[in-house]
Amino acid sequence: MDKPFDWKALMAKIKGLIKQETGMDCIVEGGMGPQLPYPFFTYQIKPYIPIGITHNVDHEEFEADLNLMAHSQSVNKACSLCYMLAKLFETQQMDYLGDENNFYVVEIGDIDSSDNVITAQVERRAEFTVRLRLLDTFEDKTNTIGDIGINGANLSDKDKYK
């Protein structure tokens, strides 16, 4: 059995483009370790949304939601950064990245404010969701007629049976 879809590899590429274009880090929401200095981005993944007509095992097309959030101490900064990040998903650079990594952007959702009260301070946040369509590289290793042999000969070797 092959490995399933590699989210770590895909997110490394997307986060690399985000860093390149914004100069800011993007980390998984709720991850371990110290908080980054403001401003920064976080993400969460809803990793599998089946597409009814393509729900198969090998090379399945599926969709996923990528929720991205801008964190800042200023509401205006959080909204501006989130808008800039949403626009990045509409660029030719993201299209090229998608072509190289078997995904494309289906839809970009609305930007919403989602402030977070943290004890004595308020963290300003704005977020949006991107719907991606992806192509899984998974292949089920099943036996085919070419794998069957009789008396040590493979049935797919036609020249032996002429």
DSSP file with accessible surface (Angstrom, degrees, kcal/mol):
  #  RESIDUE AA STRUCTURE BP1 BP2  ACC     N-H-->O    O-->H-N    N-H-->O    O-->H-N    TCO  KAPPA ALPHA  PHI   PSI    X-CA   Y-CA   Z-CA
    1    1 A M              0   0  173      0, 0.0   139,-0.1     0, 0.0     2,-0.0   0.000 360.0 360.0 360.0 131.4    0.0    0.0    0.0
    2    2 A D        -     0   0   57    137,-1.2   136,-0.1     1,-0.1   139,-0.1  -0.294 360.0 -88.8 -72.7 166.9    1.3    3.4   -0.9
    3    3 A K        -     0   0  174      1,-0.1    -1,-0.1   134,-0.1     3,-0.1  -0.477  43.7-118.3 -74.0 147.0    1.4    6.4    1.4
    4    4 A P        -     0   0   91      0, 0.0    -1,-0.1     0, 0.0   135,-0.0  -0.122  59.2 -44.8 -74.0-177.4   -1.6    8.6    1.6
    5    5 A F        -     0   0   35      1,-0.1     2,-1.1     2,-0.0     3,-0.2  -0.152  57.5-129.7 -53.2 136.4   -1.6   12.3    0.7
    6    6 A D     >  +     0   0   93      1,-0.2     4,-1.8    -3,-0.1     5,-0.1  -0.706  32.0 171.3 -96.9  90.3    1.4   14.1    2.2
    7    7 A W  H  > S+     0   0   50     -2,-1.1     4,-2.9     1,-0.2     5,-0.3   0.848  76.2  59.8 -66.2 -35.3    0.0   17.2    4.0
    8    8 A K  H  > S+     0   0  179      1,-0.2     4,-1.9     2,-0.2    -1,-0.2   0.935 107.6  45.0 -60.3 -44.9    3.4   18.1    5.5
    9    9 A A  H  > S+     0   0   43      2,-0.2     4,-1.6     1,-0.2    -1,-0.2   0.922 114.8  47.5 -65.9 -44.2    5.0   18.4    2.1
   10   10 A L  H  X S+     0   0    8     -4,-1.8     4,-2.4     1,-0.2     3,-0.2   0.942 112.4  48.2 -64.1 -46.2    2.2   20.4    0.6
   11   11 A M  H  X S+     0   0    3     -4,-2.9     4,-3.1     1,-0.2     5,-0.3   0.853 105.8  58.8 -66.6 -30.9    2.0   22.8    3.6
   12   12 A A  H  X S+     0   0   59     -4,-1.9     4,-1.8    -5,-0.3    -1,-0.2   0.919 109.5  44.7 -61.8 -39.5    5.7   23.3    3.5
   13   13 A K  H  X S+     0   0  102     -4,-1.6     4,-1.9    -3,-0.2    -2,-0.2   0.929 115.7  45.5 -70.6 -44.7    5.4   24.6   -0.1
   14   14 A I  H  X S+     0   0    0     -4,-2.4     4,-2.4     1,-0.2    -2,-0.2   0.938 114.3  48.4 -64.9 -45.0    2.4   26.8    0.7
   15   15 A K  H  X S+     0   0   67     -4,-3.1     4,-2.7     1,-0.2    -1,-0.2   0.869 108.2  56.4 -63.5 -33.8    4.0   28.2    3.8
   16   16 A G  H  X S+     0   0   37     -4,-1.8     4,-2.5    -5,-0.3    -1,-0.2   0.913 108.7  45.7 -62.8 -42.9    7.2   28.8    1.8
   17   17 A L  H  X S+     0   0   17     -4,-1.9     4,-2.6     2,-0.2     5,-0.2   0.904 111.8  52.1 -67.6 -39.8    5.3   31.0   -0.7
   18   18 A I  H  X S+     0   0    0     -4,-2.4     4,-2.5     1,-0.2     6,-0.5   0.944 112.3  45.5 -60.3 -46.4    3.5   32.8    2.1
   19   19 A K  H  X S+     0   0   92     -4,-2.7     4,-2.2     1,-0.2    -2,-0.2   0.917 113.2  50.7 -62.7 -43.8    6.9   33.6    3.8
   20   20 A Q  H  < S+     0   0  132     -4,-2.5    -1,-0.2     1,-0.2    -2,-0.2   0.904 119.1  35.6 -61.0 -42.1    8.4   34.6    0.5
   21   21 A E  H  < S+     0   0   78     -4,-2.6    -2,-0.2    -5,-0.1    -1,-0.2   0.747 132.3  24.9 -88.8 -26.0    5.6   37.0   -0.4
   22   22 A T  H  < S-     0   0   28     -4,-2.5    -3,-0.2    -5,-0.2    -2,-0.2   0.603  89.2-131.2-111.9 -19.5    4.6   38.4    3.0
   23   23 A G  S  < S+     0   0   52     -4,-2.2     2,-0.3    -5,-0.5    -4,-0.2   0.563  71.6 115.1  76.5   8.0    7.8   38.0    5.0
   24   24 A M        -     0   0   23     -6,-0.5    -1,-0.3    16,-0.0    -2,-0.2  -0.842  66.4-117.1-116.1 150.8    5.8   36.4    7.8
   25   25 A D        -     0   0   76     -2,-0.3    16,-2.4    14,-0.3     2,-0.4  -0.479  18.2-156.4 -80.8 152.6    5.7   32.9    9.3
   26   26 A C  E     +a   41   0A   7     14,-0.2     2,-0.3    -2,-0.2    16,-0.3  -0.991  18.7 175.7-130.9 120.0    2.6   30.7    9.1
   27   27 A I  E     -a   42   0A  61     14,-2.2    16,-1.7    -2,-0.4     2,-0.1  -0.818  39.1 -85.3-123.0 163.9    2.3   27.9   11.7
   28   28 A V  E >   -a   43   0A  67     -2,-0.3     3,-1.5    14,-0.2    16,-0.2  -0.435  51.4-107.2 -69.2 137.1   -0.3   25.4   12.6
   29   29 A E  T 3  S+     0   0   56     14,-3.1    -1,-0.1     1,-0.3    13,-0.0  -0.451 103.1  12.9 -64.9 132.3   -3.0   26.7   14.9
   30   30 A G  T 3  S+     0   0   73      1,-0.2    -1,-0.3    -2,-0.2    -2,-0.1   0.650  92.9 154.8  77.2  14.3   -2.7   25.3   18.4
   31   31 A G    <   -     0   0   40     -3,-1.5    -1,-0.2     1,-0.1     2,-0.1  -0.195  46.4 -97.6 -71.2 166.7    0.8   24.0   17.8
   32   32 A M  S    S+     0   0  191      3,-0.0    -1,-0.1     2,-0.0    -4,-0.1  -0.464  78.0  51.2 -82.4 155.6    3.3   23.4   20.5
   33   33 A G  S    S-     0   0   60     -2,-0.1     3,-0.1     2,-0.0     2,-0.0  -0.398  93.1 -34.9 110.2 175.1    6.1   25.9   21.3
   34   34 A P        -     0   0  124      0, 0.0     2,-0.2     0, 0.0    -3,-0.0  -0.311  67.4-101.0 -69.9 151.5    6.3   29.6   22.1
   35   35 A Q        -     0   0  108      1,-0.1     3,-0.1    -2,-0.0    -2,-0.0  -0.469  38.6-115.8 -69.9 142.4    4.0   32.0   20.4
   36   36 A L        -     0   0   41     -2,-0.2    -1,-0.1     1,-0.1     4,-0.1  -0.396  36.9 -94.6 -70.7 155.5    5.6   33.9   17.5
   37   37 A P        -     0   0  107      0, 0.0    -1,-0.1     0, 0.0     0, 0.0  -0.425  68.1 -59.4 -67.7 148.1    6.0   37.7   17.8
   38   38 A Y  S    S+     0   0   49     -2,-0.1    34,-0.1    -3,-0.1     2,-0.1  -0.398 110.7  43.3 -69.9 149.5    3.1   39.7   16.2
   39   39 A P  S    S+     0   0   45      0, 0.0   -14,-0.3     0, 0.0     2,-0.3   0.699  76.3 131.9 -84.6 161.5    2.1   39.7   13.4
   40   40 A F  E     - B   0  71A   9     31,-1.6    31,-3.1   -16,-0.1     2,-0.3  -0.957  43.9-118.6-158.2 169.6    2.0   36.1   12.2
   41   41 A F  E     -aB  26  70A   0    -16,-2.4   -14,-2.2    -2,-0.3     2,-0.3  -0.874  20.0-169.7-114.4 150.5   -0.3   33.7   10.4
   42   42 A T  E     -aB  27  69A   6     27,-2.3    27,-2.7    -2,-0.3     2,-0.3  -0.910   5.7-161.2-129.6 163.7   -1.8   30.3   11.5
   43   43 A Y  E     -aB  28  68A  25    -16,-1.7   -14,-3.1    -2,-0.3     2,-0.3  -0.976  10.1-166.2-143.0 155.6   -3.6   27.6    9.6
   44   44 A Q  E     - B   0  67A 102     23,-1.9    23,-2.8    -2,-0.3     2,-0.4  -0.978  17.0-143.9-134.5 149.8   -5.9   24.6   10.2
   45   45 A I  E     - B   0  66A  51     -2,-0.3    21,-0.2    21,-0.2     3,-0.0  -0.946  16.4-161.7-120.5 131.7   -6.8   21.9    7.7
   46   46 A K  E     - B   0  65A 122     19,-3.0    19,-1.7    -2,-0.4     3,-0.1  -0.925  31.4-163.3 -98.9  98.5  -10.0   20.1    7.2
   47   47 A P  E     +     0   0A  66      0, 0.0     2,-0.4     0, 0.0    -1,-0.1   0.571  55.0  34.3 -76.9 -11.3   -8.1   17.4    5.3
   48   48 A Y  E     +     0   0A  93     17,-0.1    16,-0.2    -3,-0.0    14,-0.0  -0.889  44.6 161.5-152.4 116.3  -10.7   15.4    3.4
   49   49 A I  E     - B   0  63A  28     14,-2.7    14,-2.7    -2,-0.4    -3,-0.0  -0.968  37.2-135.1-126.3 108.8  -13.9   16.4    1.7
   50   50 A P  E     - B   0  62A  69      0, 0.0     2,-0.6     0, 0.0    12,-0.1  -0.312   2.1-139.9 -67.4 149.8  -14.9   13.7   -0.9
   51   51 A I    >   -     0   0   26     10,-0.6     3,-1.9     1,-0.1     4,-0.4  -0.967  18.8-138.4-106.3 115.0  -16.2   14.6   -4.3
   52   52 A G  G >  S+     0   0   71     -2,-0.6     3,-1.1     1,-0.3    -1,-0.1   0.817  96.1  46.2 -45.1 -48.6  -19.0   12.2   -5.0
   53   53 A I  G 3  S+     0   0  164      1,-0.2    -1,-0.3    -3,-0.1     0, 0.0   0.647 118.6  41.7 -76.8 -12.9  -18.2   11.4   -8.7
   54   54 A T  G <  S+     0   0   32     -3,-1.9     2,-1.8     7,-0.1     7,-0.5   0.183  72.5 133.4-117.0  17.4  -14.5   10.9   -8.1
   55   55 A H    <   +     0   0  118     -3,-1.1     2,-0.3    -4,-0.4     7,-0.1  -0.487  36.8 124.6 -75.0  87.3  -14.7    8.9   -4.8
   56   56 A N        -     0   0   81     -2,-1.8     4,-0.1     5,-0.2    -2,-0.1  -0.806  65.0-118.2-132.8 179.3  -12.3    6.1   -5.7
   57   57 A V  S >  S+     0   0   81     -2,-0.3     3,-0.7     2,-0.1     2,-0.3   0.940  88.9  64.3 -89.6 -53.4   -9.1    4.7   -4.2
   58   58 A D  T 3  S-     0   0   64      1,-0.2    81,-0.2    81,-0.1    -1,-0.1  -0.589 122.5 -15.3 -81.2 130.2   -6.4    5.3   -6.9
   59   59 A H  T 3  S-     0   0   88     79,-2.3    -1,-0.2    -2,-0.3     2,-0.2   0.862  87.9-171.3  49.6  47.0   -5.5    8.9   -7.8
   60   60 A E    <   -     0   0   15     -3,-0.7    76,-2.9    78,-0.2     2,-0.5  -0.415  19.9-138.3 -72.9 136.4   -8.6   10.3   -6.2
   61   61 A E  E     + C   0 135A  77     -7,-0.5   -10,-0.6    74,-0.2     2,-0.3  -0.820  37.4 158.5 -86.9 135.2   -9.6   13.9   -6.6
   62   62 A F  E     -BC  50 134A   5     72,-2.2    72,-3.4    -2,-0.5     2,-0.3  -0.925  31.6-123.6-148.3 170.7  -10.8   15.3   -3.3
   63   63 A E  E     -BC  49 133A  18    -14,-2.7   -14,-2.7    -2,-0.3     2,-0.3  -0.827  19.0-172.7-118.9 161.3  -11.2   18.7   -1.7
   64   64 A A  E     - C   0 132A   1     68,-2.0    68,-3.0    -2,-0.3     2,-0.5  -0.985  20.8-128.8-148.9 149.6   -9.9   20.2    1.6
   65   65 A D  E     -BC  46 131A  30    -19,-1.7   -19,-3.0    -2,-0.3     2,-0.6  -0.904  16.2-164.7-102.9 130.1  -10.5   23.4    3.5
   66   66 A L  E     -BC  45 130A   3     64,-2.9    64,-2.8    -2,-0.5     2,-0.6  -0.961   7.0-159.5-114.0 109.5   -7.5   25.4    4.6
   67   67 A N  E     -BC  44 129A  28    -23,-2.8   -23,-1.9    -2,-0.6     2,-0.4  -0.835  10.6-168.7 -92.6 123.1   -8.5   28.0    7.3
   68   68 A L  E     -BC  43 128A   0     60,-2.8    60,-2.1    -2,-0.6     2,-0.4  -0.924   2.9-169.5-116.9 139.5   -5.9   30.8    7.5
   69   69 A M  E     -BC  42 127A   9    -27,-2.7   -27,-2.3    -2,-0.4     2,-0.5  -0.992  14.5-147.1-134.2 134.5   -5.8   33.4   10.2
   70   70 A A  E     -BC  41 126A   0     56,-3.0    56,-1.5    -2,-0.4     2,-0.4  -0.861  17.6-158.9 -97.6 131.5   -3.8   36.6   10.6
   71   71 A H  E     +BC  40 125A   5    -31,-3.1   -31,-1.6    -2,-0.5     2,-0.3  -0.944  26.3 140.2-113.4 132.2   -2.8   37.5   14.2
   72   72 A S  E     - C   0 124A   9     52,-2.7    52,-2.7    -2,-0.4     3,-0.0  -0.938  57.2-119.9-155.2 173.3   -1.9   41.0   15.3
   73   73 A Q  S    S+     0   0  118     -2,-0.3     2,-0.4    50,-0.2    49,-0.1   0.424  99.4  67.2 -98.8   1.0   -2.4   43.5   18.2
   74   74 A S  S  > S-     0   0   51     50,-0.2     4,-2.5     1,-0.1     5,-0.2  -0.977  71.7-148.9-122.5 129.0   -4.1   45.9   15.8
   75   75 A V  H  > S+     0   0   56     -2,-0.4     4,-2.3     1,-0.2     5,-0.2   0.899 101.7  50.7 -62.5 -39.7   -7.5   45.1   14.2
   76   76 A N  H  > S+     0   0  120      2,-0.2     4,-2.5     1,-0.2    -1,-0.2   0.908 110.8  48.4 -65.3 -41.0   -6.6   47.1   11.1
   77   77 A K  H  > S+     0   0   98      2,-0.2     4,-2.9     1,-0.2     5,-0.3   0.926 110.7  50.9 -64.5 -44.5   -3.3   45.2   10.7
   78   78 A A  H  X S+     0   0    1     -4,-2.5     4,-2.3     1,-0.2    48,-0.2   0.930 113.1  45.5 -60.2 -44.3   -5.0   41.8   11.2
   79   79 A C  H  X S+     0   0   52     -4,-2.3     4,-2.4     2,-0.2    -1,-0.2   0.917 114.1  48.5 -66.4 -42.4   -7.6   42.7    8.5
   80   80 A S  H  X S+     0   0   78     -4,-2.5     4,-2.4     2,-0.2    -2,-0.2   0.920 112.9  47.2 -64.0 -43.8   -5.1   44.0    6.1
   81   81 A L  H  X S+     0   0   11     -4,-2.9     4,-2.5     2,-0.2    -1,-0.2   0.904 112.1  50.2 -65.1 -39.7   -2.8   41.0    6.5
   82   82 A C  H  X S+     0   0    0     -4,-2.3     4,-2.6    -5,-0.3    -2,-0.2   0.920 110.7  49.2 -65.7 -41.6   -5.6   38.6    6.0
   83   83 A Y  H  X S+     0   0  135     -4,-2.4     4,-2.4     2,-0.2    -2,-0.2   0.923 110.9  50.4 -62.3 -43.4   -6.8   40.4    2.9
   84   84 A M  H  X S+     0   0   79     -4,-2.4     4,-1.6     1,-0.2    -2,-0.2   0.916 111.5  48.5 -60.9 -41.7   -3.2   40.3    1.5
   85   85 A L  H  X S+     0   0    1     -4,-2.5     4,-1.1     2,-0.2    -2,-0.2   0.910 109.4  51.8 -67.5 -40.7   -3.0   36.6    2.2
   86   86 A A  H >< S+     0   0    6     -4,-2.6     3,-0.6     1,-0.2     4,-0.2   0.918 108.5  52.0 -61.4 -41.2   -6.4   35.9    0.6
   87   87 A K  H >< S+     0   0   88     -4,-2.4     3,-2.0     1,-0.2     4,-0.3   0.852  99.6  64.0 -63.3 -34.2   -5.2   37.8   -2.5
   88   88 A L  H >< S+     0   0   11     -4,-1.6     3,-1.5     1,-0.3     6,-0.4   0.867  95.5  58.8 -57.8 -35.2   -2.1   35.6   -2.6
   89   89 A F  T << S+     0   0    2     -4,-1.1    -1,-0.3    -3,-0.6    -2,-0.2   0.573 104.0  52.9 -73.4  -5.3   -4.3   32.6   -3.2
   90   90 A E  T <  S+     0   0  116     -3,-2.0    -1,-0.3    -4,-0.2    -2,-0.2   0.376  90.9 105.6-104.0   1.2   -5.6   34.3   -6.4
   91   91 A T  S <> S-     0   0   41     -3,-1.5     4,-1.8    -4,-0.3     3,-0.2  -0.363  80.1-118.4 -85.5 164.3   -2.1   35.0   -7.9
   92   92 A Q  H  > S+     0   0  124      1,-0.2     4,-2.7     2,-0.2     5,-0.2   0.847 114.0  61.8 -65.1 -33.8   -0.3   33.4  -10.8
   93   93 A Q  H  > S+     0   0   75      1,-0.2     4,-2.3     2,-0.2    -1,-0.2   0.906 105.3  45.9 -60.0 -42.1    2.4   32.3   -8.3
   94   94 A M  H  > S+     0   0    1     -6,-0.4     4,-2.7     2,-0.2    -1,-0.2   0.885 110.4  54.5 -68.7 -36.1   -0.1   30.2   -6.4
   95   95 A D  H  X S+     0   0   82     -4,-1.8     4,-2.5     2,-0.2    -2,-0.2   0.927 109.8  46.7 -60.1 -45.0   -1.5   28.8   -9.6
   96   96 A Y  H  X S+     0   0  123     -4,-2.7     4,-2.2     2,-0.2    -2,-0.2   0.916 111.2  51.2 -63.4 -43.1    2.1   27.7  -10.6
   97   97 A L  H  X S+     0   0   21     -4,-2.3     4,-1.1     1,-0.2    -2,-0.2   0.916 111.0  49.3 -60.1 -41.4    2.6   26.2   -7.1
   98   98 A G  H ><>S+     0   0    2     -4,-2.7     5,-2.1     1,-0.2     3,-0.5   0.914 108.4  52.5 -63.6 -43.3   -0.7   24.3   -7.5
   99   99 A D  H ><5S+     0   0  120     -4,-2.5     3,-0.6     1,-0.2    -1,-0.2   0.898 111.9  46.7 -59.0 -40.0    0.3   23.0  -11.0
  100  100 A E  H 3<5S+     0   0  141     -4,-2.2    -1,-0.2     1,-0.2    -2,-0.2   0.701 120.9  37.2 -74.7 -19.5    3.6   21.7   -9.6
  101  101 A N  T <<5S-     0   0   32     -4,-1.1    34,-0.2    -3,-0.5    -1,-0.2   0.095 111.2-106.1-126.6  21.6    1.9   20.1   -6.5
  102  102 A N  T < 5S+     0   0   79     -3,-0.6    33,-1.8    -4,-0.5     2,-0.3   0.877  81.6 101.0  59.4  45.7   -1.4   18.7   -7.9
  103  103 A F  E   < -D  134   0A   7     -5,-2.1     2,-0.3    31,-0.2    31,-0.2  -0.984  43.3-170.8-147.4 159.4   -3.8   21.2   -6.4
  104  104 A Y  E     -D  133   0A 113     29,-1.9    29,-2.7    -2,-0.3     2,-0.5  -0.985  33.6-102.6-146.7 158.8   -5.8   24.3   -7.3
  105  105 A V  E     +D  132   0A  31     -2,-0.3    27,-0.2    27,-0.2     3,-0.1  -0.696  32.2 177.7 -82.3 122.1   -7.9   26.9   -5.5
  106  106 A V  E     -     0   0A  60     25,-3.1     2,-0.3    -2,-0.5    -1,-0.2   0.875  65.4  -9.7 -87.3 -45.9  -11.6   26.2   -5.9
  107  107 A E  E     -D  131   0A 124     24,-1.3    24,-3.0     2,-0.0     2,-0.5  -0.995  50.2-145.9-157.8 145.5  -12.9   29.1   -3.7
  108  108 A I  E     -D  130   0A  43     -2,-0.3    22,-0.2    22,-0.2     3,-0.1  -0.983  28.4-143.3-116.5 123.3  -11.8   31.7   -1.3
  109  109 A G        -     0   0   28     20,-3.4     2,-0.0    -2,-0.5    21,-0.0  -0.103  29.9 -74.3 -79.2 177.6  -14.3   32.5    1.5
  110  110 A D        -     0   0  136      1,-0.1     2,-0.5    18,-0.1    19,-0.3  -0.324  46.0-113.1 -67.9 154.5  -15.1   35.8    3.1
  111  111 A I        -     0   0   59     17,-0.1     2,-0.4    -3,-0.1    17,-0.2  -0.785  37.9-172.7 -90.9 129.1  -12.8   37.4    5.6
  112  112 A D  E     -E  127   0A  99     15,-2.9    15,-2.9    -2,-0.5     2,-0.3  -0.934  24.6-120.7-122.8 148.7  -14.2   37.5    9.1
  113  113 A S  E     +E  126   0A  71     -2,-0.4    13,-0.3    13,-0.2    11,-0.0  -0.656  29.7 173.6 -83.2 138.3  -12.9   39.1   12.3
  114  114 A S        -     0   0   21     11,-2.7    12,-0.1    -2,-0.3    -1,-0.1  -0.373  11.5-173.1-144.0  59.4  -12.3   36.6   15.1
  115  115 A D        -     0   0   58     10,-0.2     2,-0.5     9,-0.1     9,-0.2  -0.152  10.6-147.9 -57.1 152.5  -10.7   38.5   18.0
  116  116 A N  E     -F  123   0B  57      7,-3.0     7,-3.2     2,-0.0     2,-0.6  -0.982   5.1-142.6-129.7 119.0   -9.4   36.6   21.0
  117  117 A V  E     -F  122   0B 109     -2,-0.5     2,-0.6     5,-0.2     5,-0.2  -0.716  18.7-172.7 -82.9 118.9   -9.4   38.0   24.5
  118  118 A I  E >   -F  121   0B  52      3,-2.6     3,-3.1    -2,-0.6    -2,-0.0  -0.920  49.8 -80.5-116.0 103.6   -6.2   36.8   26.2
  119  119 A T  T 3  S+     0   0  139     -2,-0.6    -1,-0.1     1,-0.3     0, 0.0  -0.108 116.7   0.4  39.1-105.2   -6.3   37.7   30.0
  120  120 A A  T 3  S+     0   0  106     -3,-0.1     2,-0.3     2,-0.0    -1,-0.3   0.572 130.5  52.2 -89.9  -8.3   -5.3   41.4   30.0
  121  121 A Q  E <  S-F  118   0B  85     -3,-3.1    -3,-2.6     2,-0.0     2,-0.5  -0.811  72.3-129.7-125.6 166.2   -4.8   41.9   26.3
  122  122 A V  E     -F  117   0B  57     -2,-0.3     2,-0.6    -5,-0.2    -5,-0.2  -0.970  13.1-149.8-117.4 126.7   -6.8   41.4   23.2
  123  123 A E  E     -F  116   0B   8     -7,-3.2    -7,-3.0    -2,-0.5     2,-0.4  -0.864  16.8-141.5 -92.9 126.8   -5.3   39.6   20.2
  124  124 A R  E     +C   72   0A  82    -52,-2.7   -52,-2.7    -2,-0.6     2,-0.4  -0.760  26.7 176.1 -91.8 130.8   -6.8   40.8   16.9
  125  125 A R  E     -C   71   0A  41     -2,-0.4   -11,-2.7   -54,-0.2     2,-0.3  -0.985  18.7-174.8-136.3 148.5   -7.5   38.2   14.3
  126  126 A A  E     -CE  70 113A   0    -56,-1.5   -56,-3.0    -2,-0.4     2,-0.3  -0.986  17.7-178.7-137.1 144.0   -9.0   38.0   10.9
  127  127 A E  E     +CE  69 112A  43    -15,-2.9   -15,-2.9    -2,-0.3     2,-0.3  -0.955  14.6 179.2-144.4 161.0   -9.5   34.7    9.0
  128  128 A F  E     -C   68   0A   2    -60,-2.1   -60,-2.8    -2,-0.3     2,-0.4  -0.955  23.6-124.4-152.6 165.9  -10.8   33.1    5.8
  129  129 A T  E     -C   67   0A  46    -19,-0.3   -20,-3.4    -2,-0.3     2,-0.5  -0.962  13.1-158.0-121.1 136.2  -11.1   29.7    4.4
  130  130 A V  E     -CD  66 108A   0    -64,-2.8   -64,-2.9    -2,-0.4     2,-0.6  -0.947  10.8-145.9-109.8 129.5   -9.7   28.5    1.1
  131  131 A R  E     -CD  65 107A  62    -24,-3.0   -25,-3.1    -2,-0.5   -24,-1.3  -0.861  20.8-167.9 -94.6 122.4  -11.2   25.4   -0.6
  132  132 A L  E     -CD  64 105A   1    -68,-3.0   -68,-2.0    -2,-0.6     2,-0.5  -0.873  15.8-148.0-108.5 145.6   -8.5   23.4   -2.4
  133  133 A R  E     -CD  63 104A  60    -29,-2.7   -29,-1.9    -2,-0.4     2,-0.3  -0.962  27.9-175.4-109.5 129.1   -9.0   20.6   -4.9
  134  134 A L  E     -CD  62 103A   3    -72,-3.4   -72,-2.2    -2,-0.5     2,-0.5  -0.848  25.4-135.5-126.0 159.8   -6.2   18.0   -4.7
  135  135 A L  E     -C   61   0A  58    -33,-1.8     2,-0.2    -2,-0.3   -74,-0.2  -0.969  22.8-141.6-117.8 118.2   -5.1   14.9   -6.5
  136  136 A D        -     0   0   19    -76,-2.9   -34,-0.0    -2,-0.5    -2,-0.0  -0.550   4.0-153.5 -78.2 141.9   -4.0   12.1   -4.3
  137  137 A T        +     0   0   79     -2,-0.2    -1,-0.1   -78,-0.1  -134,-0.1   0.441  52.2 129.8 -92.2  -0.1   -1.0   10.0   -5.4
  138  138 A F        -     0   0   29    -78,-0.1   -79,-2.3   -81,-0.1     2,-0.4  -0.249  34.9-174.3 -60.4 137.1   -2.2    6.9   -3.6
  139  139 A E        -     0   0   78    -81,-0.2  -137,-1.2  -136,-0.1     2,-0.4  -0.995  22.2-132.8-132.6 129.6   -2.3    3.6   -5.5
  140  140 A D        -     0   0   67     -2,-0.4     2,-1.6  -139,-0.1   -82,-0.1  -0.668  20.6-132.3 -79.0 127.2   -3.7    0.4   -4.1
  141  141 A K        +     0   0  125     -2,-0.4     2,-0.3  -139,-0.1    -1,-0.1  -0.628  43.2 164.3 -84.1  87.4   -1.3   -2.4   -4.8
  142  142 A T        -     0   0   81     -2,-1.6     2,-0.3     1,-0.0    -2,-0.0  -0.773  40.5-108.8-104.9 151.5   -3.8   -5.0   -6.2
  143  143 A N        -     0   0  143     -2,-0.3     2,-0.2     2,-0.0    -1,-0.0  -0.568  36.7-168.6 -75.7 138.8   -3.0   -8.1   -8.1
  144  144 A T    >   -     0   0   78     -2,-0.3     3,-2.1     1,-0.0     4,-0.5  -0.706  42.1 -92.0-118.2 176.2   -3.9   -8.0  -11.8
  145  145 A I  G >  S+     0   0  123      1,-0.3     3,-1.2    -2,-0.2    10,-0.3   0.840 124.9  62.6 -59.0 -30.5   -4.1  -10.7  -14.4
  146  146 A G  G 3  S+     0   0   14      1,-0.2    10,-0.4     9,-0.1    -1,-0.3   0.687  98.0  57.0 -69.4 -15.6   -0.5   -9.8  -15.3
  147  147 A D  G <  S+     0   0   91     -3,-2.1     2,-0.3     7,-0.1    -1,-0.2   0.567  87.5  95.0 -89.8 -10.3    0.6  -10.9  -11.8
  148  148 A I    <   -     0   0   84     -3,-1.2     7,-2.5    -4,-0.5     2,-0.3  -0.635  55.3-170.5 -88.0 139.8   -0.8  -14.4  -12.1
  149  149 A G  E     -G  154   0C  46     -2,-0.3     2,-0.4     5,-0.2     5,-0.2  -0.924  15.7-155.8-129.7 152.8    1.5  -17.2  -13.2
  150  150 A I  E >  S-G  153   0C  94      3,-2.4     3,-2.0    -2,-0.3    -2,-0.0  -0.997  83.5 -10.9-126.7 127.7    1.1  -20.9  -14.2
  151  151 A N  T 3  S-     0   0  165     -2,-0.4    -1,-0.1     1,-0.3     3,-0.1   0.889 131.3 -53.2  51.7  39.6    4.0  -23.3  -13.8
  152  152 A G  T 3  S+     0   0   85      1,-0.2     2,-0.4    -3,-0.0    -1,-0.3   0.443 114.4 115.6  81.8  -3.1    6.3  -20.4  -13.1
  153  153 A A  E <   -G  150   0C  20     -3,-2.0    -3,-2.4     2,-0.0     2,-0.4  -0.840  66.4-124.4-102.3 141.0    5.3  -18.5  -16.3
  154  154 A N  E >   -G  149   0C  63     -2,-0.4     3,-1.6    -5,-0.2    -5,-0.2  -0.651  11.5-140.6 -82.8 131.6    3.6  -15.1  -16.1
  155  155 A L  T 3  S+     0   0   61     -7,-2.5    -1,-0.1    -2,-0.4    -9,-0.1   0.736  99.5  63.9 -65.7 -21.2    0.3  -15.0  -18.1
  156  156 A S  T 3  S+     0   0   67    -10,-0.4     2,-1.5    -8,-0.3    -1,-0.3   0.622  77.6  92.5 -80.5  -7.5    1.1  -11.5  -19.4
  157  157 A D    X   +     0   0   56     -3,-1.6     3,-1.0     1,-0.2     4,-0.4  -0.626  55.1 177.6 -85.8  87.9    4.1  -12.8  -21.3
  158  158 A K  G >   +     0   0  163     -2,-1.5     3,-1.4     1,-0.3    -1,-0.2   0.805  68.1  67.3 -65.5 -30.6    2.3  -13.5  -24.6
  159  159 A D  G >  S+     0   0  117      1,-0.3     3,-1.0     2,-0.2    -1,-0.3   0.812  93.1  59.9 -65.1 -27.4    5.3  -14.6  -26.5
  160  160 A K  G <  S+     0   0  130     -3,-1.0    -1,-0.3     1,-0.2    -2,-0.2   0.684 104.5  50.4 -73.4 -17.9    5.7  -17.8  -24.4
  161  161 A Y  G <         0   0  117     -3,-1.4    -1,-0.2    -4,-0.4    -2,-0.2   0.149 360.0 360.0-110.4  19.9    2.2  -19.0  -25.4
  162  162 A K    <         0   0  197     -3,-1.0    -3,-0.0    -4,-0.1    -4,-0.0  -0.574 360.0 360.0 -89.0 360.0    2.4  -18.7  -29.2
